[in-house]
């Protein structure tokens, strides 16, 4: 073999050896990182939600979730805003009224199935339909939702999408020829996938008649306040903003927003998803009366970081009812060894987790402020500044008022792929040395020549 070819093949072999472990383990961890965000429960528990009173004098707003779940803040933030306004009957609906998993492992029992809603409204369309981002966008499993949305739109419902929920509307053909917006990470892809839509950047929401679309995640609050304005007036929207702690309300128009784009520091999410295989597990204690935004803050902030895993736990494992009447089902009780966090101002005031004092429960919402503030400040202590700033940008939430001081970068996690590459190279060198040793043995035997010949005397 020519020397040049031999050297090239050797370099190629060592390159493959260096990349094999990081790529293999990284791919496994990456896949698990995203699968865990919607991991469904397997125990078959399906408690019925608590039935709510219906006021026929009020408009009805519904938040629709798919059979495969939804992004937790996309669903719960608009729900709390609309419910806190007092101007609507507000429900969560799904194709079937069975528990669905929101991001982070929070199991919601929808108030109504599509057929139940039809019976409640005597086959009339709801006045408002909120569409969060669904994990199975573009898959056949979304068809029950997209077909239902087309029917509601044709019957006069105002549709409001949150974040990449605009992709759900676009896939149903409901945004063709319209202006719309979406999360900054996906809007470029939507430009290519749905060219009939006029995608607008740099705004928290786009109001295009009977369809309102919002940008990423917490922009859903601005969209819900805009919908409240349209149905109940500016004063009702202002009171709703105060009730949920949203200080960025912009009456009558979308608040200005700098369009996010990928930055060099965003590579942190790659390290977190591919090489943080020992993510800390947080048990999130669900307590009766908790605000929906307090729950969303915990499950979405830690979940969007892709550096921490969460599981919903309860005081006794039974379903709980939130401030505005939603039913959530924990997956058990606190487990020793997991960090226990307790969201909710009411839970902190009542020391709801004191029976688990041996686990050193962390009460997150002990002071004033928007529910996401305390969780972001806890995240920076749990992980690092780069991860926390990535998470805030993903949430479309400004953090200039927060003290996000912590370790600058996850250096230990960053070194892992390089350590794996070194292990791969050492293994390759070992195999090569062993191969060469085995090749030399026959050669050395031949070089010594034949042994002495014995002569037999006759």
C-alpha positions in Angstrom: 0.0 0.0 0.0 1.3 3.4 -0.9 2.5 5.6 2.1 0.1 8.4 1.3 -2.9 6.0 1.2 -1.8 4.3 4.4 -1.5 7.6 6.2 -4.9 8.8 4.9 -6.6 5.7 6.1 -4.9 5.9 9.5 -6.0 9.5 10.0 -9.5 8.6 8.9 -9.6 5.6 11.3 -8.4 7.7 14.3 -10.9 10.5 13.4 -13.8 7.9 13.4 -12.5 6.6 16.7 -12.4 10.1 18.3 -16.0 10.8 17.1 -17.6 7.5 17.8 -18.2 7.8 21.5 -19.3 11.5 21.6 -21.7 11.0 18.7 -23.2 7.8 20.0 -23.6 8.8 23.6 -24.6 12.3 22.5 -27.3 11.0 20.2 -28.8 8.7 22.9 -28.9 11.6 25.5 -30.3 14.0 22.9 -33.1 11.7 22.1 -33.9 11.1 25.7 -33.9 14.9 26.4 -36.7 15.6 24.0 -38.7 12.4 24.7 -38.8 13.1 28.4 -40.5 16.5 27.8 -43.8 14.7 26.9 -43.3 11.3 28.4 -46.9 10.0 29.0 -47.9 8.3 32.2 -48.4 4.6 32.0 -50.5 3.8 35.1 -53.9 4.4 33.3 -55.1 6.8 36.0 -57.8 9.1 34.4 -59.6 11.1 37.1 -62.6 13.2 35.8 -62.1 16.9 36.0 -64.3 19.0 38.3 -67.3 20.3 36.4 -67.4 24.1 36.3 -70.4 26.4 36.4 -71.3 27.9 33.0 -72.6 31.4 32.7 -74.5 31.7 29.4 -74.2 35.5 29.6 -70.5 35.4 29.2 -68.5 34.5 26.0 -66.8 31.1 26.1 -63.0 30.7 25.6 -61.4 27.3 25.3 -57.7 26.2 25.3 -57.4 23.2 23.0 -54.7 20.5 23.7 -54.0 17.5 21.5 -54.0 13.9 22.4 -50.2 14.0 22.5 -50.1 17.1 24.9 -49.0 20.7 24.5 -46.3 23.2 25.7 -47.3 23.9 29.3 -47.0 27.7 29.3 -48.7 28.0 25.8 -51.7 26.4 27.4 -51.7 27.6 31.0 -50.6 31.2 30.6 -53.5 32.3 28.4 -55.9 30.2 30.4 -55.0 32.1 33.6 -55.2 35.5 31.9 -58.7 34.8 30.4 -59.9 33.2 33.7 -58.5 36.1 35.8 -60.3 38.6 33.7 -63.6 37.3 34.9 -65.0 38.0 31.4 -65.2 34.5 30.0 -66.3 30.9 30.7 -62.9 29.2 30.3 -62.3 25.5 29.7 -59.5 23.2 28.4 -60.7 20.9 25.7 -59.2 17.9 23.8 -60.4 15.4 21.2 -61.2 13.1 24.1 -61.5 14.0 27.8 -58.6 11.9 29.1 -55.3 13.1 30.7 -52.7 14.6 28.4 -49.1 15.3 29.3 -47.9 18.9 29.1 -44.2 19.6 28.7 -42.1 18.6 31.7 -44.4 15.8 32.7 -47.4 17.8 34.1 -50.6 15.7 33.5 -53.8 17.7 32.8 -57.3 16.3 32.8 -59.0 18.4 30.2 -62.4 19.9 31.2 -64.2 18.7 28.1 -63.8 16.5 25.0 -64.9 18.1 21.7 -68.3 16.3 21.9 -68.8 17.5 25.5 -68.2 21.0 24.5 -70.8 20.7 21.7 -73.4 19.5 24.2 -72.5 22.3 26.7 -72.8 25.0 24.0 -75.8 23.4 22.3 -73.7 22.9 19.2 -72.6 26.5 19.0 -69.0 27.4 18.4 -66.9 28.8 21.3 -66.2 32.5 21.0 -62.4 32.1 21.5 -60.2 29.1 20.8 -56.6 29.2 22.0 -54.1 26.9 20.2 -50.8 26.1 21.9 -47.8 24.5 20.3 -48.4 20.7 19.9 -45.6 18.2 19.9 -46.9 16.2 16.9 -47.3 19.1 14.5 -47.5 17.8 10.9 -48.3 14.2 12.1 -51.6 12.4 11.4 -52.3 12.5 15.1 -53.0 16.2 14.9 -55.8 15.7 12.4 -58.6 15.6 15.0 -57.5 19.0 16.2 -56.9 20.7 12.8 -60.3 19.4 11.4 -62.0 20.7 14.6 -60.3 24.1 14.3 -61.4 24.5 10.7 -65.0 23.8 11.8 -64.8 26.4 14.6 -63.3 29.0 12.3 -66.0 28.5 9.8 -68.6 28.9 12.5 -67.2 32.3 13.7 -64.7 31.5 16.5 -61.8 33.9 17.1 -58.7 31.7 16.9 -55.6 32.6 18.9 -52.4 30.6 18.5 -49.5 30.7 21.0 -45.9 30.3 19.9 -45.7 27.4 17.4 -49.4 26.9 17.6 -49.4 29.1 14.5 -47.9 26.1 12.8 -51.0 24.1 13.7 -53.2 26.8 12.2 -51.0 27.0 9.1 -51.1 23.3 8.6 -54.9 23.5 8.6 -54.7 26.2 5.9 -56.2 28.8 8.2 -53.4 31.3 7.8 -53.1 31.3 4.0 -53.0 34.9 2.8 -52.8 36.3 6.3 -50.2 37.9 8.5 -49.0 35.8 11.4 -46.1 35.3 13.8 -44.4 32.5 15.7 -41.5 31.6 17.9 -38.2 33.0 16.7 -36.6 29.6 16.5 -39.3 28.2 14.2 -40.5 31.2 12.1 -37.7 30.7 9.5 -38.8 27.1 8.9 -42.4 28.1 8.8 -41.5 30.7 6.0 -40.3 27.7 3.9 -43.0 25.3 4.9 -46.0 27.6 4.7 -45.1 30.2 2.0 -48.7 31.4 1.6 -48.5 33.0 5.0 -47.0 36.5 5.6 -44.8 35.8 8.6 -44.0 38.9 10.7 -41.0 39.1 13.0 -40.2 41.4 15.9 -43.7 41.6 17.4 -45.3 39.8 20.4 -48.6 39.3 18.5 -50.3 39.9 15.2 -54.0 40.7 15.3 -55.5 39.8 11.9 -59.2 40.0 12.3 -60.6 36.7 13.6 -57.1 35.2 14.1 -54.5 36.4 16.6 -51.1 34.8 16.5 -48.3 35.3 19.1 -44.6 34.9 19.2 -42.8 32.6 21.6 -44.4 31.1 24.8 -44.9 34.0 27.2 -46.1 36.2 24.3 -49.2 34.2 24.8 -50.0 36.5 27.7 -50.0 39.5 25.5 -52.2 37.7 23.0 -54.7 36.8 25.7 -54.8 40.4 27.0 -55.5 41.5 23.4 -58.3 39.1 23.1 -59.7 40.3 26.5 -59.5 43.9 25.2 -61.6 42.9 22.2 -64.3 41.2 24.2 -64.3 43.1 27.5 -62.4 46.3 27.0 -59.1 47.8 28.0 -59.9 48.2 31.7 -60.7 44.5 32.0 -57.5 43.6 30.3 -55.5 45.9 32.5 -57.0 44.3 35.6 -56.2 40.8 34.3 -52.6 41.9 33.7 -52.4 43.1 37.3 -54.0 39.9 38.6 -51.4 37.7 36.9 -48.4 40.0 37.7 -47.7 40.9 34.0 -46.1 44.4 34.0 -45.5 44.6 30.3 -49.1 45.1 29.2 -49.3 47.4 26.2 -53.0 48.6 25.7 -54.3 48.5 22.2 -51.1 47.3 20.5 -48.3 44.8 20.6 -45.4 45.8 22.8 -42.1 46.4 20.9 -39.8 43.4 20.9 -36.3 42.8 19.5 -36.4 39.8 17.3 -34.2 37.1 18.8 -31.8 35.1 16.7 -29.2 32.4 17.4 -26.1 33.5 19.2 -22.8 31.8 19.9 -23.7 31.3 23.6 -26.8 29.3 22.5 -24.5 26.4 21.8 -24.9 25.7 25.5 -28.2 24.0 24.7 -26.3 21.5 22.5 -24.1 20.5 25.4 -27.1 20.3 27.8 -29.1 18.1 25.5 -26.3 15.8 24.3 -23.9 15.5 27.2 -25.7 16.3 30.4 -26.8 12.6 30.8 -27.0 13.0 34.6 -29.6 15.8 34.7 -30.8 16.5 38.2 -34.4 15.4 38.9 -36.8 17.8 40.5 -39.9 16.7 42.2 -42.5 19.5 41.8 -45.1 19.4 44.5 -48.6 20.1 43.3 -50.9 21.7 45.8 -54.6 22.7 45.7 -55.3 26.3 44.8 -52.0 26.8 43.0 -52.0 29.4 40.2 -51.7 28.0 36.7 -48.8 30.4 35.9 -47.0 29.2 39.0 -47.1 25.7 37.6 -46.2 26.8 34.1 -43.2 28.7 35.5 -41.7 25.6 37.0 -42.4 23.0 34.3 -41.5 25.3 31.4 -38.5 27.1 32.8 -36.7 23.9 33.9 -38.0 22.1 30.8 -36.9 24.7 28.3 -33.4 24.7 29.8 -33.0 21.0 28.8 -30.7 20.8 31.7 -33.1 19.6 34.4 -35.8 17.0 34.5 -39.1 17.4 36.4 -41.8 15.1 37.7 -45.1 16.1 39.3 -45.6 14.8 42.8 -48.4 15.4 45.3 -48.8 15.3 49.1 -50.8 12.1 48.8 -50.7 11.3 45.1 -54.3 12.4 44.5 -55.4 14.9 41.8 -55.4 18.6 42.7 -57.4 21.5 41.5 -55.7 24.8 40.5 -56.8 28.4 41.3 -59.1 28.6 38.3 -60.4 25.1 38.3 -58.1 22.9 36.3 -57.4 19.3 37.3 -53.8 18.0 37.5 -52.7 14.5 38.4 -49.3 14.0 40.2 -47.3 10.9 39.4 -46.7 9.9 43.0 -45.3 11.4 46.1 -41.8 12.9 46.8 -38.9 10.5 46.4 -35.9 10.7 48.7 -32.8 11.7 46.6 -34.7 14.0 44.3 -34.7 17.7 45.0 -38.1 18.9 46.1 -39.4 22.2 44.8 -42.7 23.7 45.9 -44.2 26.3 43.6 -47.0 28.7 44.6 -47.3 31.6 47.0 -50.1 29.9 48.9 -48.0 26.8 49.4 -45.1 28.8 50.7 -47.3 30.8 53.1 -48.9 27.6 54.5 -45.6 25.6 54.5 -47.4 22.9 52.6 -44.4 20.6 52.3 -43.4 20.6 56.0 -44.1 16.9 56.3 -41.2 16.4 53.9 -38.8 18.6 55.8 -36.2 15.8 55.6 -36.0 16.5 51.9 -35.3 20.2 52.5 -38.1 21.4 50.2 -37.4 24.7 48.3 -40.4 27.1 48.4 -40.0 29.1 45.1 -42.7 31.8 45.3 -41.9 33.4 48.7 -41.9 37.0 47.5 -43.6 39.4 45.0 -43.0 39.3 41.3 -44.0 37.4 38.2 -43.9 33.6 38.8 -41.2 33.0 36.3 -38.7 35.4 38.1 -38.1 33.1 41.1 -37.8 30.0 39.0 -35.2 31.6 36.6 -33.2 32.7 39.7 -33.3 29.2 41.0 -32.3 27.8 37.6 -29.2 29.9 37.5 -28.2 28.6 40.9 -28.9 25.0 39.8 -27.2 25.2 36.4 -25.3 28.3 35.0 -25.8 31.7 33.5 -25.5 30.7 29.9 -28.2 28.0 30.3 -30.5 30.4 32.1 -30.2 33.2 29.6 -30.9 30.7 26.8 -34.0 29.6 28.7 -35.3 33.2 29.1 -34.8 33.9 25.4 -36.7 30.7 24.6 -39.5 31.9 26.8 -39.4 35.3 25.2 -39.0 36.9 28.6 -36.8 39.9 29.4 -34.6 39.4 32.5 -32.9 42.8 33.0 -34.6 43.2 36.4 -33.3 39.8 37.6 -30.0 38.9 39.3 -28.9 36.0 37.2 -25.4 35.6 38.6 -24.0 32.1 38.7 -21.4 30.0 37.1 -20.8 31.5 33.6 -20.7 28.3 31.6 -21.2 24.5 32.2 -17.5 23.7 31.8 -17.7 20.2 33.2 -20.4 19.3 30.7 -18.5 21.0 27.9 -15.4 18.9 28.5 -17.4 15.6 28.4 -17.3 15.2 24.6 -13.6 15.9 24.5 -13.0 13.4 27.2 -15.0 10.8 25.3 -13.0 11.6 22.2 -9.7 11.0 24.1 -11.1 7.7 25.3 -11.9 6.7 21.7 -8.4 7.6 20.6 -6.8 5.7 23.4 -8.9 2.7 22.5 -7.8 3.0 18.8 -4.2 3.3 19.8 -4.5 0.2 21.9 -6.1 -1.8 19.2 -3.5 -0.6 16.7 -0.6 -1.6 19.1 -2.2 -5.0 19.7 -2.6 -5.5 15.9 1.1 -4.6 15.3 2.3 -6.9 18.0 0.3 -9.8 16.6 1.7 -9.1 13.1 5.3 -9.1 14.4 5.2 -12.5 16.1 5.1 -14.6 12.9 7.8 -12.4 11.3 10.1 -12.8 14.2 9.7 -16.6 14.1 10.6 -16.7 10.4 13.6 -14.4 11.0 15.2 -16.9 13.4 15.2 -19.6 10.7 14.6 -23.3 11.1 15.6 -25.0 14.4 18.4 -27.6 14.6 17.9 -30.8 12.7 18.3 -34.0 14.6 20.3 -36.7 13.0 19.4 -40.3 13.5 22.3 -42.8 13.4 21.5 -46.0 11.8 
